[in-house]
Amino acid sequence: MDEACREAAASQSDDKLRELLENDEKLKRFAKSLPEVKDLLRRHRALREDVRRIAQTNIEKEPTLEEKRSRLIDSLEAAREIKEVYDNDKAQLGRKSEKTIEHSTVPMLCLRTL
């Protein structure tokens, strides 16, 4: 792009270049008239529009995402409660199994001695 700017400036007369240097508005218009600058401005507008569209989509999806997030949190809490009940039941079953083994071992030992 620098090369194109140099070529465009080189094609101007000395008087025209002095005029551009002395008048910011004319310099801006000259810069905006360059094909490369026009292309950058076009791409900038297109990107701004893309960002605006994406932001609008995000805003539209926010209520749905919040509702799904809330359901996920509720499901996670329910799963934690189920796991806690499972862990308690498993621990109780383990204690009952130990007692059953203790009670059945004594009679078996007695039978072996006979």
Buried (B, 14 or more C-beta within 10 A) or exposed (E): EEEEBEEBEEEEEEEEBEBBEEEEEEBEEBBEEBEBBEEEEEEEEEEEEEEEEEEEEEEEEEEEEEEEEEEEEEEEEEEEEEEEEEEEEEEEEEEEEEEEEEEEEEEEEEEEEE
